[in-house]
Amino acid sequence: MGCDESSVQVKEQALCTLWNLSVDEKFRMKIASSDILPLLVKSLDDEGVQVKEAAGGVLANLALSEFNHGIMVEAGVIPQLAKLLRTDIEGSKVIKKEARNALLELCKDKYHRITILEEGLVPVPMIGAAAYKSFRPGLYSWPTLPDGTQIEQTSKTPSRFGASELLLGLHVDDENANIEEAKMNAVVGRTQQQFLARIGAIEMDDEKKQSELATGQQLTLLPWVDGVARLVLILGLEDESAIERAADSIADASINEHMRIAFKEAGAVKLLVQLLDSKNDAVRLAATQALERLSVSNVVCQIIEAEGALDPLVNILKNPEIPEILMEKTLDTLGRILDPSKEMKSKFYDGPVNGSEKGSDAARGPYGSKGITGDVAHTPISKTNPREAVLDSRVITRLLEILKTPTPRLQRKAASILEFCTVIDPSMDTITSVDIESGLDVVFQQKALEADMESEVDYRQPGKHVLEVEEAGLVISAASRLLTKLLDSKKFCQKIDSAHFTKLLCNILKSDIPLRNKDWVAGCLVKLGSLSGPRLNVDDPINMEVTLHETIPRLMEQLKTSFSPQSKEAAVIELNRIISEGVVDSTRAVAAEGGIFPLVKLIEEGSERAVEACLAILYNLSMDSENHSAILAAGAVPVLRRIVLSERPQWRRALHLLRTLPTLEGSA
């Protein structure tokens, strides 16, 4: 017993010595890069409070040096420190202080901040207790959930004992209670934070800790239930700088569906939508960024639209002088709201369907409450903000201007919104009334593709060029979808220069943009070509370009990457059909895509139909002597000989192919 106590004391003294040494920056690197760091992390689980305090103090000092952050995170510091902050330990005041200080330093890196959020801690700005004096709770209003959901009042008669609203929350029928956990957490968080604000106790302990720090921390860390509620509470204050910081924190914290739903349930969406009309540019930008991050959730996106976000977002977009970052975030949010596929996704959402009364009896009691009204998953879209607001001629003109900008990511988002507008207004009168072709013309002539075709690529930065081509492919794919939809309008077809756009799209098919982005280009090109009549002939120039630069590369990718034998068989049979129809340069396209090796491999492992098609393709390829070396290198000769010697059904075709190869006699 005495031995154990002495060893604990020695450990505690050693850690305290390290705590003192780690104050000096030159010792921090040595401590962090040695075997001591894993022992420090392990000590956080020690039963002794003093040991934990000393280990936490060393880690807090190590975190002051940014060069230690990566090593500390790899050692598993964040989960251990977060655990100390989340749990209540007797005499843990110093431990929590040191754990918070360490995590706040690590939080300065955005990737480490995500890890901290995943551990259930939310960074919250310190705005000072004075800022909370403007908080005005609704003391005499009928209770609602934080997200605004009404608790239905079935009786107007006051309680015999008074305090109807208070007793409402104390008389819940457990058998009928059906409040989701997210709603309950929102209620708990709001109650705790509003209580602290009303008694003037909010941030008091944090401010004392803050004054003790030489650097003066501007953030604190709270468990996610309290952190979400605190941020929403700050959004309703009068201090604009505090509101801006809270909105920025909401954007940073919306890293997954759990957090986005938590902010929705806490009532953040309504407040953020109201802030879109703020006269303060910084507040408006912060609110837009927060809504953009929240709109990633299909459920939250529906609530954003229901709260009337379309009108203020459209008004922001109409202003040509807004910063590029604000324009981008506005386009992102508008695009998600208007995306037609969002409605289809909502049909598969695992929640209450329209007309259900889920949650209607969630708080039944004898004091005038039947339950909670409002279907959160399917909140009806506000009729005061119809989607037709996006079809305003000023908005369409503004989107056209964005199409002409030299920024691909903005072009892509503008093209997508214009495409969604064709769904809102199938007649497309508003869109076709502007010179939309000029915008498409700019998009289809991406600088990244021009440099690629003219061999002006900077080979000192190959990665940069690859990213530019990738981005250009996304823009062109979005513009191709838009053009395809516009071609359904007779008015648009009458004024478009089809020959010019056909030439542009053919050049794009020959470019190095990713194959997946060529799908819509090929479809658009075929539809564009059909304006002058049906094109069923394989020798038609448009059909030939699509076959050579989209169909064959796509089939070759399917042959190379698919794990399904049936998929490979379908690809090789389609390739054989194309080649047998005599499409010019089709065999050259197959060889250029590296098709010989997978074809030989499929002969060994494919079905009888696949083998037959592979042999036919390779025979056509062997007619060009330039392909002989590749066929031999792929190991075709021994494979073909086995087919001939075993007299498989394809032995005659295999023998014909062997006779075309130059090394048959030499290898006999």
C-alpha positions as CSV (number, residue, x, y, z in Angstrom):
1,M,0.0,0.0,0.0
2,G,2.8,2.4,1.0
3,C,4.7,1.4,-2.1
4,D,1.7,2.3,-4.4
5,E,1.3,5.6,-2.7
6,S,5.0,6.4,-3.1
7,S,4.9,5.5,-6.8
8,V,1.9,7.7,-7.3
9,Q,3.7,10.6,-5.6
10,V,6.8,10.1,-7.7
11,K,4.6,10.1,-10.8
12,E,2.9,13.2,-9.7
13,Q,6.2,15.0,-9.0
14,A,7.6,14.0,-12.3
15,L,4.6,15.3,-14.2
16,C,4.7,18.5,-12.2
17,T,8.4,18.9,-13.1
18,L,7.4,18.4,-16.8
19,W,4.6,20.9,-16.3
20,N,7.1,23.5,-15.2
21,L,9.6,22.7,-17.9
22,S,7.0,22.8,-20.7
23,V,6.5,26.5,-20.0
24,D,9.8,27.0,-22.0
25,E,9.1,26.6,-25.7
26,K,12.5,24.9,-26.4
27,F,11.5,22.0,-24.1
28,R,8.1,21.5,-25.7
29,M,9.4,19.9,-28.9
30,K,11.6,17.5,-26.9
31,I,8.7,16.4,-24.7
32,A,6.2,16.1,-27.6
33,S,8.6,14.1,-29.9
34,S,9.7,11.7,-27.1
35,D,8.0,8.6,-25.6
36,I,6.7,10.9,-22.9
37,L,3.6,12.0,-24.9
38,P,1.8,8.6,-24.9
39,L,2.4,8.4,-21.2
40,L,0.9,11.9,-20.7
41,V,-2.2,10.8,-22.7
42,K,-2.4,7.6,-20.6
43,S,-2.1,9.6,-17.4
44,L,-5.4,11.4,-18.2
45,D,-7.2,8.1,-17.3
46,D,-5.3,7.9,-14.0
47,E,-7.4,7.6,-10.8
48,G,-5.4,10.3,-9.1
49,V,-6.8,13.8,-9.6
50,Q,-3.4,15.5,-9.1
51,V,-1.9,13.2,-11.7
52,K,-4.6,14.2,-14.2
53,E,-4.2,17.9,-13.4
54,A,-0.4,17.7,-14.0
55,A,-0.8,15.7,-17.2
56,G,-3.4,18.1,-18.5
57,G,-1.2,21.1,-17.6
58,V,1.7,19.6,-19.6
59,L,-0.5,19.0,-22.6
60,A,-2.0,22.5,-22.4
61,N,1.5,24.0,-22.5
62,L,2.6,21.7,-25.4
63,A,-0.5,22.9,-27.3
64,L,0.8,26.4,-27.1
65,S,3.3,25.5,-29.8
66,E,1.6,24.9,-33.2
67,F,4.3,22.6,-34.4
68,N,3.2,20.1,-31.7
69,H,-0.4,19.9,-32.8
70,G,-0.1,17.2,-35.4
71,I,1.9,14.9,-33.0
72,M,-0.6,15.5,-30.2
73,V,-3.6,14.7,-32.3
74,E,-2.0,11.5,-33.7
75,A,-1.3,10.4,-30.1
76,G,-5.1,10.6,-29.3
77,V,-5.1,13.7,-27.1
78,I,-8.4,15.1,-28.3
79,P,-10.8,12.2,-27.3
80,Q,-9.1,12.0,-23.8
81,L,-9.3,15.8,-23.2
82,A,-12.9,16.0,-24.5
83,K,-13.9,13.2,-22.1
84,L,-12.5,15.2,-19.2
85,L,-14.6,18.2,-20.2
86,R,-17.8,16.2,-20.8
87,T,-17.7,14.3,-17.5
88,D,-18.0,15.6,-13.9
89,I,-15.1,14.6,-11.7
90,E,-14.8,15.5,-8.1
91,G,-12.2,18.3,-7.7
92,S,-12.0,18.6,-11.5
93,K,-11.9,22.4,-11.8
94,V,-8.2,22.6,-12.6
95,I,-8.5,19.5,-14.9
96,K,-11.3,21.0,-16.9
97,K,-9.4,24.3,-17.2
98,E,-6.3,22.7,-18.6
99,A,-8.2,20.4,-20.9
100,R,-10.2,23.4,-22.2
101,N,-7.0,25.4,-22.8
102,A,-5.4,22.6,-24.7
103,L,-8.4,21.9,-26.9
104,L,-8.9,25.6,-27.6
105,E,-5.3,25.8,-29.0
106,L,-5.9,22.7,-31.1
107,C,-9.2,24.2,-32.3
108,K,-7.4,26.9,-34.2
109,D,-6.8,24.3,-36.9
110,K,-10.0,23.7,-38.9
111,Y,-9.4,19.9,-39.2
112,H,-8.6,19.5,-35.5
113,R,-11.7,21.5,-34.8
114,I,-13.8,19.0,-36.7
115,T,-12.3,16.2,-34.6
116,I,-13.2,18.2,-31.4
117,L,-16.8,18.7,-32.7
118,E,-17.1,14.9,-33.4
119,E,-16.2,14.4,-29.7
120,G,-19.3,16.4,-28.7
121,L,-17.8,19.8,-27.9
122,V,-18.8,23.0,-29.7
123,P,-16.6,26.1,-29.9
124,V,-18.6,29.1,-28.7
125,P,-17.5,32.8,-28.9
126,M,-16.9,34.6,-25.6
127,I,-18.9,37.9,-26.0
128,G,-18.9,39.2,-22.5
129,A,-21.7,39.0,-19.9
130,A,-22.8,42.6,-20.7
131,A,-23.9,41.5,-24.2
132,Y,-26.5,39.2,-22.7
133,K,-28.3,42.1,-21.0
134,S,-30.3,42.6,-24.2
135,F,-31.8,39.2,-23.9
136,R,-35.6,39.4,-23.4
137,P,-37.3,36.0,-22.7
138,G,-40.9,35.6,-23.6
139,L,-42.1,35.1,-20.1
140,Y,-45.9,35.4,-20.7
141,S,-46.2,33.7,-24.1
142,W,-47.7,30.2,-24.6
143,P,-44.8,27.7,-24.6
144,T,-43.3,26.5,-27.9
145,L,-40.5,24.3,-28.8
146,P,-37.2,26.0,-29.7
147,D,-37.8,25.5,-33.4
148,G,-41.1,27.3,-33.2
149,T,-43.3,24.2,-33.2
150,Q,-46.6,25.2,-31.4
151,I,-47.9,23.2,-28.4
152,E,-51.6,23.1,-29.1
153,Q,-53.8,24.9,-26.5
154,T,-57.1,23.1,-26.2
155,S,-58.4,25.0,-23.1
156,K,-58.5,28.7,-22.4
157,T,-59.5,28.2,-18.8
158,P,-56.8,29.1,-16.3
159,S,-55.5,26.5,-13.9
160,R,-57.2,26.4,-10.5
161,F,-53.7,26.8,-9.0
162,G,-52.3,29.2,-11.6
163,A,-48.9,28.7,-13.4
164,S,-50.6,26.9,-16.3
165,E,-47.6,27.2,-18.5
166,L,-45.2,25.9,-15.8
167,L,-47.4,22.9,-15.0
168,L,-47.8,22.2,-18.7
169,G,-44.2,20.8,-18.7
170,L,-44.8,18.8,-15.5
171,H,-47.8,16.8,-16.7
172,V,-46.7,14.7,-19.7
173,D,-48.4,11.5,-20.4
174,D,-45.4,9.1,-20.7
175,E,-47.4,6.6,-22.7
176,N,-48.3,9.1,-25.4
177,A,-45.1,11.2,-25.3
178,N,-43.4,11.0,-28.7
179,I,-41.0,13.9,-28.8
180,E,-37.8,13.1,-30.7
181,E,-34.6,13.1,-28.7
182,A,-33.3,16.1,-30.8
183,K,-36.3,18.2,-29.7
184,M,-35.8,17.2,-26.0
185,N,-32.2,18.1,-26.2
186,A,-33.1,21.5,-27.7
187,V,-35.6,22.2,-24.9
188,V,-33.0,21.2,-22.2
189,G,-30.3,23.4,-23.8
190,R,-32.6,26.4,-24.3
191,T,-33.8,26.2,-20.7
192,Q,-30.3,26.0,-19.2
193,Q,-28.9,28.8,-21.3
194,Q,-31.8,31.1,-20.9
195,F,-31.8,30.6,-17.1
196,L,-28.1,31.5,-17.0
197,A,-28.7,34.6,-19.1
198,R,-31.7,35.7,-17.0
199,I,-29.8,35.5,-13.6
200,G,-26.7,37.1,-15.1
201,A,-24.5,34.0,-14.5
202,I,-23.6,33.3,-18.1
203,E,-19.9,33.4,-19.0
204,M,-19.0,34.4,-15.4
205,D,-16.7,31.4,-14.8
206,D,-15.4,31.6,-18.3
207,E,-14.5,35.3,-18.0
208,K,-12.5,34.6,-14.8
209,K,-10.6,31.9,-16.6
210,Q,-10.1,34.2,-19.6
211,S,-8.6,36.9,-17.5
212,E,-6.1,34.5,-16.2
213,L,-4.8,33.7,-19.7
214,A,-2.2,36.0,-21.0
215,T,-3.4,35.5,-24.6
216,G,-7.0,36.3,-23.7
217,Q,-9.1,33.4,-25.3
218,Q,-12.1,34.5,-27.4
219,L,-13.7,31.1,-27.4
220,T,-14.9,28.5,-24.9
221,L,-15.9,24.9,-25.4
222,L,-19.3,23.6,-24.3
223,P,-21.0,20.2,-24.6
224,W,-23.0,20.2,-27.8
225,V,-26.4,20.5,-26.2
226,D,-25.4,23.7,-24.3
227,G,-23.2,24.9,-27.2
228,V,-25.9,24.8,-29.8
229,A,-28.4,26.5,-27.4
230,R,-25.9,29.2,-26.5
231,L,-25.1,30.0,-30.2
232,V,-28.8,30.3,-31.0
233,L,-29.3,32.5,-27.9
234,I,-26.6,34.9,-29.1
235,L,-28.3,35.2,-32.5
236,G,-31.2,36.8,-30.8
237,L,-29.1,39.5,-29.0
238,E,-28.5,43.1,-30.1
239,D,-24.7,43.0,-30.3
240,E,-24.0,42.7,-34.1
241,S,-20.3,41.6,-33.6
242,A,-21.5,38.8,-31.2
243,I,-24.2,37.8,-33.7
244,E,-21.6,37.6,-36.5
245,R,-19.3,35.4,-34.5
246,A,-22.2,33.1,-33.4
247,A,-23.3,32.7,-37.1
248,D,-19.7,31.9,-38.1
249,S,-19.5,29.3,-35.3
250,I,-22.8,27.7,-36.5
251,A,-21.3,27.4,-39.9
252,D,-18.1,25.8,-38.6
253,A,-20.1,23.5,-36.3
254,S,-22.4,22.2,-39.0
255,I,-20.1,19.3,-40.0
256,N,-22.7,16.5,-40.1
257,E,-26.4,15.7,-40.1
258,H,-26.6,15.4,-36.3
259,M,-25.3,18.9,-35.8
260,R,-27.4,20.4,-38.6
261,I,-30.6,18.9,-37.2
262,A,-29.6,20.1,-33.7
263,F,-29.4,23.7,-34.9
264,K,-32.7,23.3,-36.7
265,E,-34.4,22.0,-33.6
266,A,-32.8,24.8,-31.5
267,G,-34.5,27.4,-33.8
268,A,-31.4,28.7,-35.6
269,V,-32.9,28.6,-39.0
270,K,-35.6,31.3,-38.4
271,L,-33.1,33.7,-36.8
272,L,-30.5,33.2,-39.5
273,V,-33.1,33.9,-42.3
274,Q,-34.1,37.1,-40.5
275,L,-30.4,38.1,-40.5
276,L,-30.3,37.9,-44.3
277,D,-32.0,41.3,-44.3
278,S,-29.4,42.9,-41.9
279,K,-27.9,46.2,-42.9
280,N,-24.5,45.0,-41.5
281,D,-22.6,43.3,-44.4
282,A,-20.5,41.1,-42.0
283,V,-23.6,39.8,-40.3
284,R,-25.4,39.1,-43.6
285,L,-22.3,37.2,-44.9
286,A,-22.0,35.2,-41.7
287,A,-25.8,34.3,-41.8
288,T,-25.5,33.3,-45.4
289,Q,-22.5,31.1,-44.7
290,A,-24.3,29.4,-41.8
291,L,-27.5,28.7,-43.9
292,E,-25.3,27.4,-46.8
293,R,-23.7,24.8,-44.4
294,L,-27.1,23.9,-42.9
295,S,-28.7,23.5,-46.3
296,V,-26.6,20.5,-47.0
297,S,-29.2,18.6,-45.0
298,N,-32.3,17.9,-47.1
299,V,-34.5,18.2,-44.0
300,V,-33.0,21.5,-42.9
301,C,-33.1,22.8,-46.5
302,Q,-36.9,22.4,-46.6
303,I,-37.2,24.4,-43.3
304,I,-34.9,27.2,-44.7
305,E,-37.3,27.5,-47.7
306,A,-40.4,27.4,-45.4
307,E,-39.0,30.2,-43.3
308,G,-39.0,32.4,-46.3
309,A,-35.3,32.5,-47.3
310,L,-35.9,32.7,-51.0
311,D,-36.8,36.4,-51.1
312,P,-33.8,37.7,-49.2
313,L,-31.4,35.4,-51.0
314,V,-32.7,36.6,-54.3
315,N,-32.4,40.2,-53.2
316,I,-28.8,39.5,-52.2
317,L,-28.1,38.0,-55.6
318,K,-29.6,41.0,-57.5
319,N,-26.9,43.2,-56.0
320,P,-23.9,43.2,-58.4
321,E,-21.6,44.8,-55.8
322,I,-21.6,42.0,-53.3
323,P,-18.3,40.2,-52.5
324,E,-17.6,37.0,-54.4
325,I,-17.7,34.8,-51.3
326,L,-21.2,36.1,-50.5
327,M,-22.3,35.5,-54.1
328,E,-21.0,31.9,-54.0
329,K,-22.7,31.0,-50.7
330,T,-26.0,32.6,-51.9
331,L,-25.8,30.6,-55.1
332,D,-25.1,27.4,-53.2
333,T,-28.1,27.8,-50.9
334,L,-30.4,28.8,-53.7
335,G,-29.3,25.8,-55.8
336,R,-30.0,23.4,-53.0
337,I,-33.5,25.0,-52.3
338,L,-34.5,24.9,-56.0
339,D,-33.0,21.4,-56.7
340,P,-35.9,19.3,-58.0
341,S,-34.3,16.1,-56.7
342,K,-34.6,17.4,-53.1
343,E,-38.3,16.8,-53.2
344,M,-37.7,13.2,-54.5
345,K,-35.2,12.6,-51.6
346,S,-37.8,13.8,-49.1
347,K,-40.2,11.0,-50.2
348,F,-37.6,8.5,-49.0
349,Y,-36.9,10.4,-45.7
350,D,-37.5,8.1,-42.8
351,G,-39.9,10.3,-40.9
352,P,-43.6,11.1,-40.7
353,V,-45.5,11.3,-43.9
354,N,-47.9,14.1,-44.8
355,G,-51.1,14.0,-42.8
356,S,-49.6,12.0,-39.9
357,E,-50.0,13.3,-36.4
358,K,-46.6,12.3,-35.1
359,G,-45.8,14.3,-32.0
360,S,-49.4,15.6,-31.7
361,D,-49.8,13.9,-28.3
362,A,-46.3,14.6,-27.2
363,A,-47.2,16.7,-24.2
364,R,-50.7,15.8,-23.3
365,G,-51.8,17.1,-19.9
366,P,-54.7,18.5,-17.9
367,Y,-53.6,22.1,-18.2
368,G,-54.8,23.1,-21.7
369,S,-52.2,21.2,-23.8
370,K,-53.2,18.5,-26.2
371,G,-49.7,18.2,-27.8
372,I,-47.3,19.6,-30.4
373,T,-48.6,20.7,-33.8
374,G,-46.6,21.0,-37.0
375,D,-44.9,18.4,-39.1
376,V,-41.2,19.1,-38.9
377,A,-40.1,16.8,-41.7
378,H,-42.6,18.1,-44.1
379,T,-43.2,21.8,-43.2
380,P,-45.4,23.3,-45.9
381,I,-43.7,25.8,-48.2
382,S,-44.6,29.3,-47.4
383,K,-47.0,30.8,-50.0
384,T,-45.7,34.2,-49.4
385,N,-42.4,33.3,-51.0
386,P,-43.1,31.3,-54.1
387,R,-40.3,29.9,-56.2
388,E,-41.4,32.1,-59.1
389,A,-39.5,34.9,-57.4
390,V,-36.4,33.4,-58.9
391,L,-37.9,33.9,-62.4
392,D,-37.6,37.7,-62.0
393,S,-35.9,39.1,-65.2
394,R,-33.3,40.9,-63.0
395,V,-32.4,37.6,-61.4
396,I,-32.1,35.8,-64.7
397,T,-30.0,38.7,-66.1
398,R,-27.8,38.5,-63.0
399,L,-27.3,34.7,-63.5
400,L,-26.4,35.4,-67.1
401,E,-23.8,37.9,-66.0
402,I,-22.3,35.2,-63.6
403,L,-22.2,32.7,-66.5
404,K,-19.9,35.2,-68.3
405,T,-17.5,35.6,-65.3
406,P,-14.1,33.8,-65.5
407,T,-14.7,31.9,-62.3
408,P,-15.7,28.2,-63.1
409,R,-17.3,27.4,-59.7
410,L,-19.6,30.4,-60.0
411,Q,-20.5,29.6,-63.6
412,R,-21.4,26.0,-62.6
413,K,-23.7,27.2,-59.8
414,A,-25.4,29.8,-62.0
415,A,-25.9,27.2,-64.8
416,S,-27.5,24.8,-62.3
417,I,-29.9,27.4,-60.9
418,L,-30.9,28.4,-64.5
419,E,-31.5,24.7,-65.2
420,F,-33.8,24.5,-62.1
421,C,-35.6,27.5,-63.4
422,T,-36.6,25.6,-66.5
423,V,-38.4,23.1,-64.2
424,I,-40.2,26.0,-62.3
425,D,-41.3,27.6,-65.6
426,P,-41.5,24.9,-68.3
427,S,-42.4,27.6,-70.9
428,M,-38.9,29.1,-70.3
429,D,-40.2,32.4,-71.6
430,T,-38.2,34.5,-69.0
431,I,-34.9,32.6,-69.7
432,T,-35.2,32.6,-73.4
433,S,-36.0,36.4,-73.4
434,V,-32.4,37.1,-72.5
435,D,-29.3,36.4,-74.5
436,I,-28.6,33.1,-72.7
437,E,-26.6,31.8,-75.7
438,S,-23.9,34.3,-75.0
439,G,-23.4,32.9,-71.5
440,L,-23.3,29.3,-72.7
441,D,-20.8,30.3,-75.4
442,V,-18.4,31.6,-72.7
443,V,-18.8,28.5,-70.6
444,F,-18.1,26.1,-73.4
445,Q,-14.8,27.9,-74.1
446,Q,-13.0,27.2,-70.9
447,K,-9.4,28.5,-70.7
448,A,-8.2,25.3,-69.1
449,L,-9.3,23.4,-72.2
450,E,-7.8,25.9,-74.6
451,A,-4.4,25.6,-72.9
452,D,-4.7,21.8,-73.1
453,M,-5.5,21.8,-76.8
454,E,-2.7,24.2,-77.6
455,S,-0.1,22.4,-75.4
456,E,0.3,25.4,-73.2
457,V,0.2,23.4,-70.0
458,D,2.6,24.5,-67.3
459,Y,4.3,21.1,-66.6
460,R,5.9,22.6,-63.5
461,Q,2.4,22.5,-61.9
462,P,0.7,19.4,-63.3
463,G,-1.6,19.1,-60.3
464,K,-2.9,22.6,-60.8
465,H,-3.8,21.9,-64.4
466,V,-5.6,18.6,-63.5
467,L,-7.7,20.5,-61.0
468,E,-8.5,23.2,-63.5
469,V,-9.6,20.6,-66.1
470,E,-11.7,18.8,-63.5
471,E,-13.4,22.0,-62.6
472,A,-13.9,22.9,-66.3
473,G,-15.6,19.5,-66.7
474,L,-18.1,20.2,-63.9
475,V,-19.0,23.6,-65.4
476,I,-19.4,22.2,-68.9
477,S,-21.6,19.3,-67.6
478,A,-23.9,21.8,-65.8
479,A,-24.1,24.0,-68.9
480,S,-24.8,21.0,-71.2
481,R,-27.7,20.0,-68.9
482,L,-29.0,23.5,-69.2
483,L,-28.7,23.6,-73.0
484,T,-30.4,20.2,-73.3
485,K,-33.4,21.6,-71.3
486,L,-33.4,24.8,-73.3
487,L,-33.6,22.8,-76.6
488,D,-37.1,21.8,-75.6
489,S,-38.2,25.4,-76.2
490,K,-39.1,26.1,-79.9
491,K,-38.4,29.8,-79.4
492,F,-34.9,29.0,-78.2
493,C,-34.3,26.5,-81.0
494,Q,-35.2,29.1,-83.6
495,K,-32.6,31.6,-82.5
496,I,-29.7,29.4,-81.5
497,D,-26.7,29.0,-83.8
498,S,-26.7,25.2,-83.8
499,A,-23.6,24.8,-86.0
500,H,-21.5,27.0,-83.7
501,F,-22.5,25.1,-80.6
502,T,-22.1,21.7,-82.3
503,K,-18.5,22.6,-83.1
504,L,-17.9,23.7,-79.5
505,L,-19.3,20.5,-78.1
506,C,-17.4,18.3,-80.5
507,N,-14.2,20.0,-79.4
508,I,-15.1,19.4,-75.8
509,L,-15.7,15.7,-76.5
510,K,-12.1,15.5,-77.8
511,S,-10.7,17.2,-74.7
512,D,-9.3,15.7,-71.5
513,I,-12.2,16.5,-69.2
514,P,-13.3,13.6,-67.0
515,L,-15.3,10.9,-68.9
516,R,-18.2,11.2,-66.4
517,N,-18.6,14.9,-67.5
518,K,-18.9,13.9,-71.2
519,D,-22.2,12.1,-70.7
520,W,-24.3,15.3,-70.8
521,V,-22.1,16.8,-73.5
522,A,-22.8,13.8,-75.8
523,G,-26.5,13.8,-75.0
524,C,-26.7,17.5,-75.7
525,L,-24.7,17.2,-78.9
526,V,-27.1,14.5,-80.2
527,K,-30.1,16.5,-79.3
528,L,-28.6,19.6,-81.0
529,G,-27.9,17.6,-84.1
530,S,-31.5,16.4,-84.2
531,L,-32.7,19.9,-84.9
532,S,-32.0,19.4,-88.6
533,G,-33.7,16.0,-88.6
534,P,-33.1,12.4,-87.4
535,R,-29.5,11.2,-87.5
536,L,-29.6,7.4,-87.5
537,N,-26.6,6.7,-89.7
538,V,-23.4,5.7,-88.0
539,D,-21.4,7.7,-90.5
540,D,-23.1,10.9,-89.4
541,P,-20.3,13.3,-88.1
542,I,-22.1,13.9,-84.8
543,N,-22.8,10.3,-84.1
544,M,-19.2,9.5,-85.0
545,E,-17.8,12.1,-82.6
546,V,-20.0,10.8,-79.8
547,T,-19.0,7.2,-80.5
548,L,-15.3,7.9,-80.6
549,H,-15.0,10.3,-77.8
550,E,-17.7,9.3,-75.3
551,T,-19.2,5.9,-76.0
552,I,-16.0,3.9,-76.6
553,P,-14.1,5.5,-73.7
554,R,-17.1,4.8,-71.4
555,L,-17.3,1.2,-72.5
556,M,-13.5,0.8,-72.0
557,E,-13.7,2.2,-68.5
558,Q,-16.6,-0.2,-67.8
559,L,-14.4,-3.1,-69.1
560,K,-11.4,-2.1,-67.0
561,T,-13.1,-1.1,-63.7
562,S,-16.2,-3.2,-63.3
563,F,-16.2,-6.2,-61.0
564,S,-19.3,-7.7,-62.6
565,P,-18.8,-10.3,-65.3
566,Q,-22.2,-9.4,-66.8
567,S,-21.2,-5.8,-67.0
568,K,-17.9,-6.6,-68.7
569,E,-19.7,-8.9,-71.2
570,A,-22.2,-6.2,-72.1
571,A,-19.4,-3.7,-72.6
572,V,-17.3,-5.9,-74.9
573,I,-20.4,-7.0,-76.9
574,E,-21.3,-3.3,-77.5
575,L,-17.7,-2.5,-78.5
576,N,-17.8,-5.4,-81.0
577,R,-21.0,-4.1,-82.5
578,I,-19.6,-0.6,-82.9
579,I,-16.4,-1.9,-84.6
580,S,-18.3,-4.4,-86.8
581,E,-20.5,-1.5,-88.1
582,G,-17.3,0.0,-89.5
583,V,-17.2,3.2,-87.5
584,V,-14.1,5.0,-88.8
585,D,-11.2,5.0,-86.3
586,S,-13.1,2.9,-83.8
587,T,-10.3,0.3,-83.5
588,R,-7.7,3.1,-83.1
589,A,-9.9,4.6,-80.3
590,V,-10.0,1.2,-78.5
591,A,-6.2,0.8,-78.7
592,A,-5.7,4.4,-77.6
593,E,-7.8,3.7,-74.5
594,G,-5.5,0.8,-73.6
595,G,-8.1,-1.8,-74.5
596,I,-5.9,-4.6,-75.6
597,F,-4.8,-5.8,-72.2
598,P,-8.2,-6.1,-70.6
599,L,-9.6,-7.7,-73.8
600,V,-6.9,-10.5,-73.6
601,K,-7.6,-10.9,-69.9
602,L,-11.3,-11.2,-70.5
603,I,-10.7,-14.1,-73.0
604,E,-9.3,-16.1,-70.1
605,E,-12.0,-15.4,-67.5
606,G,-15.1,-14.3,-69.5
607,S,-18.2,-16.1,-70.7
608,E,-18.4,-17.8,-74.2
609,R,-20.2,-14.7,-75.6
610,A,-17.6,-12.4,-74.1
611,V,-14.7,-14.5,-75.5
612,E,-16.3,-14.5,-79.0
613,A,-16.6,-10.7,-78.9
614,C,-13.1,-10.2,-77.6
615,L,-11.6,-12.4,-80.3
616,A,-13.5,-10.4,-83.0
617,I,-12.3,-7.1,-81.6
618,L,-8.7,-8.2,-81.3
619,Y,-8.8,-9.6,-84.9
620,N,-9.9,-6.2,-86.1
621,L,-7.1,-4.5,-84.1
622,S,-4.5,-6.9,-85.5
623,M,-5.2,-5.6,-89.0
624,D,-3.1,-2.6,-87.9
625,S,0.5,-3.7,-87.5
626,E,1.0,-1.0,-84.9
627,N,-1.1,-3.0,-82.4
628,H,0.9,-6.3,-82.8
629,S,3.4,-5.5,-80.1
630,A,0.7,-4.6,-77.6
631,I,-1.2,-7.8,-78.4
632,L,1.9,-9.9,-77.9
633,A,2.8,-8.1,-74.7
634,A,-0.6,-8.8,-73.3
635,G,0.1,-12.5,-73.5
636,A,-2.4,-13.2,-76.3
637,V,-0.4,-16.0,-78.0
638,P,-0.5,-18.7,-75.2
639,V,-4.2,-17.8,-74.5
640,L,-5.1,-18.3,-78.1
641,R,-3.1,-21.5,-78.4
642,R,-5.0,-23.0,-75.4
643,I,-8.3,-22.2,-77.2
644,V,-7.1,-23.9,-80.4
645,L,-5.7,-27.0,-78.7
646,S,-8.7,-27.5,-76.5
647,E,-11.0,-27.0,-79.6
648,R,-13.3,-24.6,-77.8
649,P,-16.2,-23.2,-79.9
650,Q,-14.1,-20.2,-80.8
651,W,-11.0,-22.1,-81.9
652,R,-11.3,-21.1,-85.6
653,R,-11.5,-17.4,-84.8
654,A,-8.5,-17.8,-82.4
655,L,-6.5,-19.5,-85.1
656,H,-7.2,-16.7,-87.6
657,L,-6.0,-14.2,-85.0
658,L,-2.8,-16.2,-84.4
659,R,-2.1,-16.3,-88.1
660,T,-2.2,-12.5,-88.3
661,L,0.5,-12.1,-85.5
662,P,4.1,-11.9,-86.7
663,T,5.8,-14.3,-84.2
664,L,3.7,-17.4,-84.7
665,E,6.3,-19.3,-86.8
666,G,9.2,-18.1,-84.6
667,S,7.5,-19.3,-81.4
668,A,6.3,-22.6,-82.9
